[in-house]
Each structure stands twice: as structure tokens, then as C-alpha cells.
Amino acid sequence: MSSEFTRSSLSVGGRALSFLDSGGAGRPLLALHGHLSEGASFTALAAALGPGWRVIAPDQRGHGDSDRAPDYTRAGYLADLLALLDHLGLDRVVALGHSLGGINAYHLAAAHPGRVEALVNVDAPADLPDHGTSPLAFVLGFPYTAPTREELVAACGPLGSAIAPALRPLPDGSGWRLPFHPQDTVDSENLVHGDHWARWLASDCPALLVHGLKSQALPTEQALDMAARRPGTAYTALETDHFVQLQDPEGFAAAVRAFLDTL
């Protein structure tokens, strides 16, 4: 298998849902990114897993090359994922997700247990309290588009250099856009707040919880409780913050590979 992804898309309710696929004959792994990210964040993982695993990494609704959606509910995200699996003819997958993607992954396993062989939760809480202000509210100060790439990078302030590689040209050539819409991002993040314990505990497939010990999103006490309360759940802690796969890509890949080897 080449470690290079191939980009494709399908239409879901008239919207384009874009996804990356590492191809090959390996076992399928559905990799779901978090907010402010996209499927390409799993390029290194796909390379590390090698030919034994076929990594399918969608740009979830409103992210990357996928179109904006009318809502960012769990039902909407899951409908997209089921449409993608059906489009690819995949009956069962390992579902791996970071943050937003992790919540979507364990909701998918809970709602459709026959489609999920195993689960990898990367720093996604089972309980995410609403403190009244979205931690992603800072993006509301970003313009969605700008006439030039340089103007858009500058308008994003200190995060401009990090976002720059993911900026997209507008189809009509009139400028550039962010890989996410600021208001959509905040709307989506607000909808992950709340108590998800019932969904986390609703599936019984083998699972791995990968936890960043310095995480801003998942306190250690909750992470340990999540692993203890859900039967068949392994726990791996890494010396990272919430952005586990970015800060320790080798440790992350090694943890995922070791778990997948048990399946």
C-alpha cells in the first residue's frame, strides 16, 4: 500500500462529503478528525499502520473539502458516516476518532454496533460540561474568506501559520477560504457539550482510550473512570495535551498499532 491518500467524494443530501482513502486490501479503519482539523491529519498514522490497514479519513461535514451542512448534530454526523461506509461497501470497520471525531466514533458504535468492530477513542470525553462560552469562540474573529492567501493568514493572527497549509482557494478564483467556517465550528462544538456517558457505555466491542496527560479536554480522573467503567477498554496515556497525534505521532501510532494487533 502506498502511504499516500487518494481523495474522492460522494453526495450526501446534495452536499459533497470529501474523504481520503489509503487504499489497498487491508482491514478498514475509519479515522475521524476533531474540530479545526481534517482527514489529512491521519496521513502519518496511515503510513505507520502499513498495508495491513486501509485508512479512510473523511473531512467531516463543514471541514476541509466537504461542504457546509445545515446542522452539526450527532445524527447529522452519523448519517454522513453511514453514507460513506455504504458508498464504499464496508460492512464493519474499526472506528477511530480524536475529540469531536472520538465522540462521533463512540456514538456510531452505540447506535450501529454491527458496523463497528472496535473503537479507538483519542482524548474524547464522556462528559463535556458547558461553561457558557465555547473554547473555540476565538475563531469567530477570523474571516471565512479573503481576497488573498496572505491576507487570510494574517487575519488569523498567531494561528495563521498553523492554518496556512490547509487554506483552500475559492472555486471561482476570487480568493481563499478557511478549511472550516467559524460560526459552524462554534455551533458544532457547542453541540458536543453534555453528558455522553450512556453512549460511551452502550457498546461492547473492544476499545482503546488514548489519553493526553496534559489534556485541556479530558481530565485524568475522567479518563481513568471511562476505561474502568467500560468492559474491554484498554487505556494508554501519552505525555501530550489534547492534540495527541500532533504532539507525539510516533507514540500515538505505536499505541494504535499495538491495540489493532490484538483484534
N, C-alpha and C positions, 0 to 999 in steps of 0.2 A: 504494500500500500504506500502510496505517496503521502507524505505528511501535509501536502498541500490540499486545502479545501477547494471544492468546486461550488460556486454559487448558483442557486436555482430559486424559483419562486412558484407559488401557487396562488390562486384566487380564492379567498375565503369571504363570502358575503360581499363580493365586489371589491374587496381590499387585497392588495398584494401582501403576501406573507413571504418574506425572503428567508432563505436558510442556507447554511454551509454544510457540506457533506464530504467527509474524508474518503468515502467510497470503500471499495474492496468487499471481501466476503466475510469480514469479521462480525462478531456479535454486535448488535446495535446498542449504542449508548446515546441517549437524548440529553444534551447539555444545555442548561438554561441559565442565562446570564442575569445579573441584577440590574437595578436602575443605573442610568448614566453609562451603560455598557452595551455590548452587542455580542453576537455569536462568535466573532473573531477572537474574543478573549480566551477561547479554548484551543487556539492553534497549537500552543506548546503542549497542552495535555494530549491532543490527538497524536502529535509526534511521539510523545513519551509512551503512549499505550501501544503503538506499533500496529502491525497488521492483524492482530487478534481482535481488535475492536474497531468498529465503524462508528465514528463520532458524527452525530447530526446536531448542529448547533443553530437553531433559528434565531433571527433577530425578532424578538418578541414584539407584539403589536406596539406601534409607536416608537420603536427603536431601530437604529441602523437604517437598512434599506427597506424595512417594512413600513407600510402606510400607517398613518394615524388612524385611530379607531374611535367610535362614538362613546365607548366606555372602557374602563380598565378594571372591571370586576374580576373576581376569581372565575366566575362562569365564563366570561369572555376569553380570558387567557386559556382556560382549559379547552374550550371549544376549538381554539386555534391549534392547540397541540394535538387533539384528536384528529382534526382535519389533516394535519401534517402526517401523522402516523398512517392514516388511511391512504393518503396520497402516495406514500412510499411503500404501502403494502406490508407494514410492520405490525404484527400482532402483539408482540411483547418486547419491551426494552428495559434496560437499566435507566432510571431517571436520576440525573444528577443536576443539582441546581445551587447557585450561590444567591443568598439574600432573597430578593423577590423571586428569583428562579427556584430557590430551595423551597419556599412556601408553595409556589406553584407545583413543584415536583411532589411534595408530600400530599397536597390536595388531590393531585392526579392519582396517586397511589390509593388514596382513601376512596375516591369516587369511582375509580375504574381499576380495581385490584387485578383484574385479568390482563390488563395491558402493561403492568409494571412488575418486572421480575425481581428487581432490587432497587434500593433507594440510596442515594448519596446526598446528604444534606450538608451544604457548605455554609456554616455560620448563619443559618436562618432560624430565628427564634420560634418557639411555640406560643409565646406571649409577648406582644409588642405594644406596650402602653402608649396611649395617645396623650402627649404632653401639651397639646394645644397648638403647637407650631411645628410644621414639618421640618425635619432636619435637612431636607433638600430645598427649603424655601429660598435659599440664596440663588438658585437658578432662575428665579422669577425676574432677576435683574439682568439676565442675558437676553439679547435679541435672538429671535429664532433664525433670522436671515440677515445678510449684509451684502452690499454690492461686491466686496472683495473678500478673499480668504483672510487677508491680513487684518482687515477691519473687524471681522468676526472674532479672530483670535484675540485681538486687543480688547474687544468689548467683554471678553470672558475673564479679564483680569488675571490673577495668579493661576487660574486653572487653564488659561488659554493654551499654554504649551502642551498640556496633557491631552486636551481635547482636539488639538490641531490635526493629528493624523486621522481622526475619524470624521472630519467635516466632509460634507457631500456637496457637489455642485448642483445647482438647481437645473431641472431638465431643460428649461428654456434658455439657459446660458446667461441669465440676468444676475447671477450672484451665487452665494453659498448659503448652506443651512447647517444647523446643528444636527447631530445624529439622534436627537431627542427633542421634543417640544417642551419648553419649560413648564407651561401650565399643565400639560398632560402628565409630566413627570410628577409634579406635586399631587395631582389628582390620584395618580396610581399609587404613590407612596402612602397617601392618607388612607387608602383602601386596604393596605396591609396591616394597619393598626388593629389591635384587638387580641382576643384570646383564641388561639388556634389549637389548643391542646387536644380537643376532640378529634380533629383531623389528623394531627400528628400520631395519635394513638390508634387511629381507626384501621390502619393497615398492618399486616403481619409478615410482609416479605422481609428478607434480610436487609439491614440498613447500616450505613456508616454515617456518623456525625463528625465532621471535620470542624474543629473549633479554633478560632484565633484567640489566644490567651489574653491579648490586649484589645479584644473586640469592643467597638463602640455600640454594637447592636445586640450582642448575646453575652450576658453576664455568665461567668464561670459556674456559679451556683445553678443557674437555669440549665446550662448545657449539660452538667452532670446529672441533673434531675431528668432531663429529656432522655439521656442514654439509659438511665436506670429504670425509668418507668415504661419504656417501650421494649418488649421482649425482642431478642435477636438483633439488638442495636450495638454495634461496636463504636468506640469513641477514640478519636485521635486529636491531640492538641498540638498546635504549632505556635511558635513564638512570633505571631503576627497580630496585626489589628484585624478589622473586619474584612479587609481586602486580601484574603488568604492567598489566592492563586497568583496575585501580582507580587506580593512580598516574598513568598517562598515557593516559586513554581516547582522547584525540584522536590521539596518536601511534600508539597501538595500532590504532585504526580505519583510519588512513591507511596503515599498513603492510599490513594485511589487504586493504584495498581495492586497493592497488597490485598485490598478488600476484594477487588474483582477476581483475583486469583483463587478466592475461596468459593466462588459461585459455581 
